[in-house]
């Protein structure tokens, strides 16, 4: 009986470590996706707030003017998993392209 309890305890610790590492991997991939989306926005004029699914993550984008200055935009990106739990956030200021 004691052997079974010890083996079960070790198995639970291993399972916990594996699931924790998996979540960390998801966070790293979500941060990479957000960085790629932000890079893609640098040359283009961001439109209104959107929500898209990219690489299995729901990406929520919020665009606002920064400090009442229409030439600077504050872009906030959030990545959610399939359970709608936030995995990563990215906030940046970008210059608006109004020369069109």
Secondary structure, 3 states (H helix, E strand, C coil): CHHHHHHHHHHHHHHHHHHHHHHHHHHHHHHHHHHHHHHHHCCCCCCCCEEEEECCEEEEEEEEEECCEEEEEEEEEEEECCCCCEEEEEEEEEECCCCC
